[in-house]
Amino acid sequence: MHISEGILSAPVLFGGAALSIGGLTVALRRLEPQHIPQTALLCAVFFLASFLRVPLGPGSAHLVLCGLMGALLGWGAFIGIFAALLLQGLLFQFGGLTTLGVNTFNMAAPAVFLSALLGRYLSSPNALAANLAAFCIGCIGLLAAALLTAVSLWISGEHFLPVAQALFIAHIPVAVVEGLVTVGCVQFLRKVRPDALPCANQGSEK
Amino acid sequence: MQFETFAFGNSFIHQLDPRIRLVCAVFCAFSIALLHNVLSAAAGLGLGCALVAAAALPPLVVLRRLVPLNLFVLLVWVVLPFSVPGEALCSIGPFGVSLQGFSLALLITLKSNAIILTSLALACTMQVAVLVRAMEALRLPGKFCQVIFFSLRYFQVIHREYRRLSEAMTARAFVPRTNLHTFKTYGYLISMLLVRSLNRGQRVYEAMLCRGYTGSFPALRQFRLVGRDIIFLVFCLVALAGLWAMDIYFYRNSL
């Protein structure tokens, strides 16, 4: 999902970096000091969760959880995702360091957008609405991220089109799984810690 | 989990100022990423290997770190030589390989590996905490550096928590399969970790306030530039300028 080094062209790398810097600036401005430990802890949980492998047919997929990150952190998802990708790049050489900007934007932008759109339904008294919203945030969040990744590849060169298409199609079943896992997460949070879910006024608060 | 395997060492690179290393890592990575020509990319790979050798990194471990990247590169090799239009190079079965496709795949392979090698030698030869300090010293946003400090500190804690929960699940005969029960269980597992983290985060913040936390961690060690650091920075810039010159020269002569 995260694009590695050396593949994307200059405009994509720098454009993605610029967009991410914009998102990060907004997120950092909205981040209040008392929420720093929590943002960091959520970032660590997501960093760890990305190593979880969920069985999918004959193989397995690893969870990305960018949708859930958007739901819980709002704009803070930019910070959490950027930090998680930076650590993955430095410690395990997953993804890349030049592509941090592009990868962060591809994953965080849909997350923030969907959470602004659907976040209020997560704490709705209607369980079905909450589950549907959770599924959409998880599934569409990942699909949109995969789409943006595919588009980044395609813009870098027409010849990347087959790779881009293959990447997007490969993520469709993973997106469904991710939607279902997000539903599980939201159901649990509604029962145990409902104030973690965003309420009607959005923000990067918990 | 094994972290920071390359961070402890005594080589020339390890003794350089972390800020210089970070700046050079970023310059090298972006410069190599923008090369267009196979020969200059090969020179970039040479630079990467030289830096890894200067940092005295164990070769087998480095090769293992290159595996995730090269799996993706393999995918590129399977697609590009056949999909890029151009003059025919050879054919494998019914599929024709084009020269442009082949050289593009080669370019990507060289560039990606070169960037990872330079990043390993420069950015990964220090503890992440030191790297973040270098970021702070280079004036990156304080709040962001704080987030990374806390993430690092608590990652081990959360990993332990995850192992406990995972063992509890196994003890209750949980076998992951492709069904709704499995997905819901993973959702519950992640949320349980989240809830524990949120509670802990709150306690951590309040405890730190009690101990006089004002939003930044005072540093015991101050960075100081020495002659060696400046020389290395100049060397890096000259090497990268050389790569660029090669690239432009070959592009002009359309090699």
Interface residues (C-beta under 8 A of the other chain):
Chain A: S4 E5 G6 I7 L8 A10 L13 L24 L28 L31 P33 Q34 I36 P37 Q38 T39 A40 L41 L42 C43 A44 V45 F47 L48 A49 L52 V54 P55 L56 G57 L63 L65 L68 L72 I79 G80 F82 A83 A84 L86 L87 G89 L90 L91 F92 Q93 F94 G96 L97 T98 G157 H159 F160 L161 P162 V163 A166 V177 L180 V181 T182 V183 G184 C185 V186 Q187 F188 L189 V192 R193 A196 K206
Chain B: F3 E4 A25 V26 A29 F30 I32 A33 L34 R65 L66 P68 L69 F72 V73 L75 V76 V79 L80 S83 V84 G101 L104 L107 I108 T109 L110 K111 S112 N113 A114 I115 I116 S119 L120 A123 C124 V128 L131 P141 K143 F144 Q146 V147 I148 F149 F150 S151 L152 Y154 F155 I158 H159 Y162 P176 R177 T178 L180 T182 F183 K184 T185 Y186 G187 Y188 L189 I190 S191 M192 L193 L194 V195 S197 L198 R200 G201 Q202 V204 Y205 M208 G215
